Structures are given as structure tokens and as C-alpha cells.
């Protein structure tokens, strides 16, 4: 499924993107939910969405390393301009939602992503 469809269907907010065309071009192959960076590095797959509560700079490094489709920050956690700017610099798409990790994971499962 295209990232643009997921953003619309899940009412996600775009926090940072270097080029809006990336959103319509990016395909999502699965979802990984987790807050432990080493666990994400070990288990997330290329083109997965990563759902997390983390908002520090290291999430951008992990997303770049794993070639993730995007990061979804949950529970309306504030994201610093430093993190947003680094996301843009590294071509990482940063999204947010007021939902909890469990809720957005369930929505994405219902959409058939990663099944």
C-alpha cells in the first residue's frame, strides 16, 4: 500500500518530509512497533513503518540504517525542530498521531499491511 493512502486512512500528520513526492511514491511492506532501538535494528524490515514513542535524534539514524518507509510518533509526543530537520536532511519521513501504539498498530493491521 502507498504511504499516501495510509496517511489518509489513519489521519496521520506529516511532521517532516524532504520532498512531498516521496509520500505518494513510497510503498509500505509492513509495520514494526517498538521503542527499543536495538530491537528495531534487529527486526524491522526495509520499507516498514516504524511506530514508536521515541522522539530523539537516534530514531532518524535507525530509520536510515533500516531503510524504513516512515516513522510514526504516537501520543502527540512533541518532536523537536532538530529532529525534524535531521529527518529532512536524511530523507526520513516523520509522521505523528494522537493514538497510542496499540491503536495505530491495530488500524494498520485492519488495513492489511504486513499480513
FIDOGU-883457 format. One record per atom (N, C-alpha, C): residue in three letters; atom name; x, y, z. Coordinates in Angstrom, 2 decimals. Layout:
N
('ALA','CA',(X,Y,Z))
...
# end
This chain:
115
('UNK','N',(0.85,-1.17,0.00))
('UNK','CA',(0.00,0.00,0.00))
('UNK','C',(0.90,1.24,0.00))
('UNK','N',(0.47,2.25,-0.67))
('UNK','CA',(1.22,3.52,-0.74))
('UNK','C',(1.09,4.28,0.59))
('UNK','N',(2.17,4.94,0.95))
('UNK','CA',(2.20,5.70,2.19))
('UNK','C',(1.12,6.78,2.20))
('UNK','N',(0.87,7.39,1.06))
('UNK','CA',(-0.16,8.44,0.99))
('UNK','C',(-1.53,7.91,1.39))
('UNK','N',(-1.86,6.69,1.00))
('UNK','CA',(-3.14,6.07,1.37))
('UNK','C',(-3.21,5.84,2.88))
('UNK','N',(-2.11,5.38,3.44))
('UNK','CA',(-2.06,5.11,4.88))
('UNK','C',(-2.23,6.40,5.66))
('UNK','N',(-1.56,7.46,5.23))
('UNK','CA',(-1.69,8.76,5.90))
('UNK','C',(-3.14,9.21,5.91))
('UNK','N',(-3.81,9.08,4.77))
('UNK','CA',(-5.22,9.49,4.67))
('UNK','C',(-6.12,8.61,5.54))
('UNK','N',(-5.97,7.29,5.43))
('UNK','CA',(-6.86,6.37,6.13))
('UNK','C',(-6.66,6.37,7.65))
('UNK','N',(-5.46,6.70,8.09))
('UNK','CA',(-5.17,6.71,9.52))
('UNK','C',(-5.10,8.11,10.11))
('UNK','N',(-5.38,9.12,9.28))
('UNK','CA',(-5.38,10.51,9.72))
('UNK','C',(-4.06,10.89,10.40))
('UNK','N',(-2.96,10.58,9.73))
('UNK','CA',(-1.64,10.88,10.26))
('UNK','C',(-1.21,12.29,9.86))
('UNK','N',(-0.46,12.92,10.73))
('UNK','CA',(0.06,14.26,10.46))
('UNK','C',(1.49,14.14,9.92))
('UNK','N',(1.79,14.85,8.86))
('UNK','CA',(3.15,14.87,8.31))
('UNK','C',(3.95,15.90,9.09))
('UNK','N',(4.99,15.43,9.77))
('UNK','CA',(5.84,16.30,10.58))
('UNK','C',(7.08,16.75,9.82))
('UNK','N',(7.62,15.87,8.97))
('UNK','CA',(8.82,16.21,8.22))
('UNK','C',(8.92,15.33,6.98))
('UNK','N',(9.21,15.95,5.84))
('UNK','CA',(9.46,15.23,4.60))
('UNK','C',(10.29,16.14,3.71))
('UNK','N',(11.31,15.57,3.07))
('UNK','CA',(12.19,16.39,2.23))
('UNK','C',(11.55,16.74,0.89))
('UNK','N',(10.66,15.86,0.42))
('UNK','CA',(10.00,16.06,-0.87))
('UNK','C',(8.64,15.37,-0.81))
('UNK','N',(7.58,16.11,-0.98))
('UNK','CA',(6.23,15.54,-0.87))
('UNK','C',(5.96,14.40,-1.85))
('UNK','N',(6.71,14.36,-2.94))
('UNK','CA',(6.53,13.26,-3.89))
('UNK','C',(6.88,11.91,-3.27))
('UNK','N',(7.76,11.92,-2.28))
('UNK','CA',(8.14,10.68,-1.60))
('UNK','C',(6.93,10.00,-0.97))
('UNK','N',(6.01,10.81,-0.47))
('UNK','CA',(4.82,10.26,0.20))
('UNK','C',(3.95,9.49,-0.77))
('UNK','N',(3.77,10.01,-1.96))
('UNK','CA',(2.92,9.31,-2.94))
('UNK','C',(3.64,8.16,-3.63))
('UNK','N',(4.98,8.20,-3.65))
('UNK','CA',(5.75,7.16,-4.32))
('UNK','C',(6.11,5.99,-3.41))
('UNK','N',(6.20,6.23,-2.11))
('UNK','CA',(6.69,5.23,-1.16))
('UNK','C',(5.66,4.13,-0.93))
('UNK','N',(6.10,2.88,-1.09))
('UNK','CA',(5.26,1.71,-0.79))
('UNK','C',(5.65,1.16,0.58))
('UNK','N',(4.67,0.73,1.34))
('UNK','CA',(4.88,0.18,2.67))
('UNK','C',(4.65,-1.33,2.61))
('UNK','N',(5.61,-2.08,3.13))
('UNK','CA',(5.52,-3.55,3.08))
('UNK','C',(5.14,-4.18,4.41))
('UNK','N',(5.22,-3.42,5.49))
('UNK','CA',(4.90,-3.97,6.80))
('UNK','C',(5.00,-2.90,7.87))
('UNK','N',(4.84,-3.33,9.11))
('UNK','CA',(4.84,-2.42,10.25))
('UNK','C',(5.67,-3.04,11.35))
('UNK','N',(6.44,-2.21,12.03))
('UNK','CA',(7.15,-2.66,13.22))
('UNK','C',(6.85,-1.67,14.34))
('UNK','N',(6.39,-2.18,15.46))
('UNK','CA',(6.06,-1.35,16.61))
('UNK','C',(7.06,-1.66,17.72))
('UNK','N',(7.77,-0.65,18.18))
('UNK','CA',(8.73,-0.86,19.26))
('UNK','C',(9.47,0.40,19.61))
('UNK','N',(9.93,0.45,20.85))
('UNK','CA',(10.63,1.63,21.35))
('UNK','C',(12.09,1.38,21.66))
('UNK','N',(12.51,0.14,21.64))
('UNK','CA',(13.90,-0.22,21.92))
('UNK','C',(14.67,-0.22,20.60))
('UNK','N',(15.58,0.72,20.45))
('UNK','CA',(16.26,0.91,19.17))
('UNK','C',(16.97,-0.35,18.69))
('UNK','N',(17.63,-1.06,19.59))
('UNK','CA',(18.34,-2.28,19.18))
('UNK','C',(17.37,-3.34,18.67))
('UNK','N',(16.18,-3.37,19.22))
('UNK','CA',(15.15,-4.32,18.75))
('UNK','C',(14.68,-3.95,17.35))
('UNK','N',(14.51,-2.68,17.10))
('UNK','CA',(14.10,-2.21,15.77))
('UNK','C',(15.20,-2.52,14.76))
('UNK','N',(16.44,-2.28,15.13))
('UNK','CA',(17.56,-2.58,14.24))
('UNK','C',(17.59,-4.07,13.91))
('UNK','N',(17.33,-4.90,14.89))
('UNK','CA',(17.39,-6.35,14.69))
('UNK','C',(16.21,-6.90,13.90))
('UNK','N',(15.05,-6.26,13.99))
('UNK','CA',(13.83,-6.91,13.48))
('UNK','C',(13.02,-6.16,12.43))
('UNK','N',(13.13,-4.85,12.36))
('UNK','CA',(12.36,-4.12,11.34))
('UNK','C',(12.94,-4.42,9.96))
('UNK','N',(12.08,-4.39,8.96))
('UNK','CA',(12.49,-4.68,7.59))
('UNK','C',(12.41,-3.42,6.73))
('UNK','N',(13.16,-3.43,5.65))
('UNK','CA',(13.14,-2.34,4.68))
('UNK','C',(11.69,-2.06,4.26))
('UNK','N',(11.36,-0.79,4.15))
('UNK','CA',(10.04,-0.30,3.74))
('UNK','C',(8.93,-0.57,4.75))
('UNK','N',(9.30,-0.88,6.00))
('UNK','CA',(8.32,-0.97,7.08))
('UNK','C',(8.02,0.43,7.61))
('UNK','N',(6.84,0.59,8.17))
('UNK','CA',(6.53,1.74,9.00))
('UNK','C',(7.02,1.40,10.39))
('UNK','N',(7.59,2.36,11.09))
('UNK','CA',(8.03,2.14,12.47))
('UNK','C',(7.17,2.99,13.37))
('UNK','N',(6.49,2.35,14.30))
('UNK','CA',(5.65,3.03,15.28))
('UNK','C',(6.42,3.09,16.60))
('UNK','N',(6.57,4.29,17.15))
('UNK','CA',(7.34,4.47,18.38))
('UNK','C',(6.89,5.69,19.16))
('UNK','N',(7.28,5.69,20.41))
('UNK','CA',(7.07,6.85,21.28))
('UNK','C',(8.34,7.71,21.34))
('UNK','N',(9.45,7.18,20.84))
('UNK','CA',(10.74,7.87,20.88))
('UNK','C',(10.72,9.09,19.95))
('UNK','N',(11.39,10.15,20.38))
('UNK','CA',(11.44,11.37,19.55))
('UNK','C',(12.83,11.99,19.48))
('UNK','N',(13.85,11.26,19.86))
('UNK','CA',(15.21,11.81,19.85))
('UNK','C',(15.90,11.57,18.50))
('UNK','N',(17.05,12.17,18.32))
('UNK','CA',(17.77,12.11,17.04))
('UNK','C',(18.11,10.69,16.58))
('UNK','N',(18.33,9.78,17.50))
('UNK','CA',(18.74,8.43,17.12))
('UNK','C',(17.69,7.69,16.30))
('UNK','N',(16.44,8.09,16.39))
('UNK','CA',(15.41,7.40,15.59))
('UNK','C',(15.64,7.64,14.09))
('UNK','N',(16.19,8.79,13.76))
('UNK','CA',(16.48,9.10,12.36))
('UNK','C',(17.60,8.19,11.85))
('UNK','N',(18.60,7.98,12.69))
('UNK','CA',(19.70,7.09,12.31))
('UNK','C',(19.21,5.67,12.09))
('UNK','N',(18.33,5.20,12.96))
('UNK','CA',(17.80,3.84,12.83))
('UNK','C',(16.97,3.72,11.55))
('UNK','N',(16.12,4.71,11.30))
('UNK','CA',(15.27,4.67,10.10))
('UNK','C',(16.12,4.68,8.84))
('UNK','N',(17.20,5.43,8.85))
('UNK','CA',(18.11,5.47,7.70))
('UNK','C',(18.82,4.14,7.52))
('UNK','N',(19.34,3.59,8.60))
('UNK','CA',(20.04,2.31,8.57))
('UNK','C',(19.16,1.20,8.03))
('UNK','N',(17.91,1.15,8.47))
('UNK','CA',(16.99,0.07,8.09))
('UNK','C',(16.18,0.38,6.83))
('UNK','N',(16.36,1.57,6.26))
('UNK','CA',(15.63,1.99,5.06))
('UNK','C',(14.11,1.86,5.25))
('UNK','N',(13.64,2.42,6.36))
('UNK','CA',(12.22,2.34,6.69))
('UNK','C',(11.40,3.31,5.84))
('UNK','N',(10.15,2.97,5.63))
('UNK','CA',(9.27,3.82,4.83))
('UNK','C',(8.98,5.14,5.54))
('UNK','N',(8.78,5.07,6.86))
('UNK','CA',(8.49,6.27,7.65))
('UNK','C',(8.48,5.90,9.12))
('UNK','N',(8.54,6.92,9.95))
('UNK','CA',(8.39,6.75,11.40))
('UNK','C',(7.08,7.40,11.80))
('UNK','N',(6.30,6.71,12.62))
('UNK','CA',(5.08,7.28,13.19))
('UNK','C',(5.31,7.47,14.68))
('UNK','N',(5.28,8.72,15.13))
('UNK','CA',(5.40,9.06,16.55))
('UNK','C',(3.98,9.10,17.12))
('UNK','N',(3.77,8.38,18.21))
('UNK','CA',(2.43,8.25,18.78))
('UNK','C',(2.20,9.22,19.94))
('UNK','N',(0.97,9.29,20.37))
('UNK','CA',(0.51,10.03,21.55))
('UNK','C',(0.84,11.52,21.52))
('UNK','N',(0.89,12.08,20.31))
('UNK','CA',(1.18,13.52,20.15))
('UNK','C',(2.42,13.97,20.91))
('UNK','N',(3.43,13.10,20.95))
('UNK','CA',(4.68,13.47,21.61))
('UNK','C',(5.32,14.63,20.83))
('UNK','N',(5.81,15.63,21.52))
('UNK','CA',(6.45,16.75,20.82))
('UNK','C',(7.74,16.30,20.14))
('UNK','N',(7.96,16.81,18.94))
('UNK','CA',(9.15,16.49,18.16))
('UNK','C',(9.93,17.78,17.96))
('UNK','N',(11.17,17.76,18.35))
('UNK','CA',(11.99,18.99,18.25))
('UNK','C',(12.27,19.34,16.80))
('UNK','N',(12.55,20.62,16.58))
('UNK','CA',(12.94,21.08,15.25))
('UNK','C',(14.23,20.40,14.81))
('UNK','N',(15.12,20.13,15.76))
('UNK','CA',(16.38,19.44,15.45))
('UNK','C',(16.11,18.06,14.82))
('UNK','N',(15.18,17.33,15.38))
('UNK','CA',(14.83,16.01,14.85))
('UNK','C',(14.14,16.14,13.50))
('UNK','N',(13.23,17.08,13.38))
('UNK','CA',(12.55,17.30,12.11))
('UNK','C',(13.55,17.68,11.00))
('UNK','N',(14.47,18.56,11.33))
('UNK','CA',(15.47,18.99,10.34))
('UNK','C',(16.38,17.84,9.93))
('UNK','N',(16.76,17.01,10.89))
('UNK','CA',(17.61,15.85,10.59))
('UNK','C',(16.85,14.86,9.72))
('UNK','N',(15.56,14.69,9.98))
('UNK','CA',(14.73,13.80,9.15))
('UNK','C',(14.72,14.29,7.70))
('UNK','N',(14.54,15.57,7.52))
('UNK','CA',(14.54,16.14,6.17))
('UNK','C',(15.90,15.94,5.51))
('UNK','N',(16.96,16.21,6.25))
('UNK','CA',(18.32,16.06,5.74))
('UNK','C',(18.61,14.61,5.31))
('UNK','N',(18.07,13.64,6.05))
('UNK','CA',(18.34,12.22,5.78))
('UNK','C',(17.25,11.55,4.94))
('UNK','N',(16.29,12.33,4.43))
('UNK','CA',(15.17,11.80,3.64))
('UNK','C',(14.34,10.77,4.39))
('UNK','N',(14.13,11.02,5.67))
('UNK','CA',(13.27,10.18,6.50))
('UNK','C',(11.94,10.88,6.65))
('UNK','N',(10.86,10.16,6.39))
('UNK','CA',(9.52,10.73,6.53))
('UNK','C',(9.08,10.54,7.98))
('UNK','N',(8.70,11.63,8.61))
('UNK','CA',(8.31,11.64,10.01))
('UNK','C',(6.84,12.00,10.11))
('UNK','N',(6.06,11.11,10.72))
('UNK','CA',(4.62,11.29,10.87))
('UNK','C',(4.25,11.26,12.35))
('UNK','N',(3.04,11.72,12.67))
('UNK','CA',(2.60,11.64,14.06))
('UNK','C',(1.10,11.38,14.14))
('UNK','N',(0.69,10.94,15.33))
('UNK','CA',(-0.71,10.67,15.62))
('UNK','C',(-0.96,10.85,17.11))
('UNK','N',(-2.19,11.12,17.47))
('UNK','CA',(-2.56,11.18,18.87))
('UNK','C',(-2.86,9.81,19.45))
('UNK','N',(-2.96,8.82,18.58))
('UNK','CA',(-3.29,7.46,19.01))
('UNK','C',(-2.13,6.83,19.78))
('UNK','N',(-2.45,5.82,20.57))
('UNK','CA',(-1.43,5.02,21.24))
('UNK','C',(-0.88,4.02,20.24))
('UNK','N',(0.29,3.46,20.54))
('UNK','CA',(0.92,2.47,19.66))
('UNK','C',(-0.02,1.32,19.34))
('UNK','N',(-0.69,0.83,20.34))
('UNK','CA',(-1.62,-0.29,20.17))
('UNK','C',(-2.73,0.06,19.18))
('UNK','N',(-3.28,1.26,19.31))
('UNK','CA',(-4.39,1.67,18.45))
('UNK','C',(-3.97,1.81,17.00))
('UNK','N',(-2.86,2.49,16.74))
('UNK','CA',(-2.44,2.69,15.35))
('UNK','C',(-1.95,1.38,14.75))
('UNK','N',(-1.34,0.52,15.55))
('UNK','CA',(-0.93,-0.80,15.06))
('UNK','C',(-2.16,-1.59,14.62))
('UNK','N',(-3.22,-1.54,15.41))
('UNK','CA',(-4.47,-2.23,15.07))
('UNK','C',(-5.09,-1.70,13.80))
('UNK','N',(-5.09,-0.38,13.64))
('UNK','CA',(-5.63,0.23,12.42))
('UNK','C',(-4.87,-0.25,11.19))
('UNK','N',(-3.56,-0.26,11.30))
('UNK','CA',(-2.73,-0.68,10.17))
('UNK','C',(-2.93,-2.16,9.87))
('UNK','N',(-3.11,-2.96,10.90))
('UNK','CA',(-3.40,-4.38,10.72))
('UNK','C',(-4.73,-4.55,9.98))
('UNK','N',(-5.73,-3.78,10.38))
('UNK','CA',(-7.03,-3.85,9.73))
('UNK','C',(-6.94,-3.46,8.25))
('UNK','N',(-6.01,-2.59,7.91))
('UNK','CA',(-5.82,-2.19,6.51))
('UNK','C',(-5.10,-3.29,5.71))
('UNK','N',(-4.62,-4.31,6.42))
('UNK','CA',(-3.97,-5.43,5.75))
('UNK','C',(-2.48,-5.25,5.53))
('UNK','N',(-1.90,-4.27,6.18))
('UNK','CA',(-0.47,-4.02,5.99))
('UNK','C',(0.34,-5.03,6.81))
('UNK','N',(1.22,-5.72,6.13))
('UNK','CA',(2.09,-6.67,6.79))
('UNK','C',(1.48,-8.03,7.06))
('UNK','N',(0.29,-8.25,6.57))
('UNK','CA',(-0.32,-9.58,6.77))
('UNK','C',(0.08,-10.50,5.69))
# end
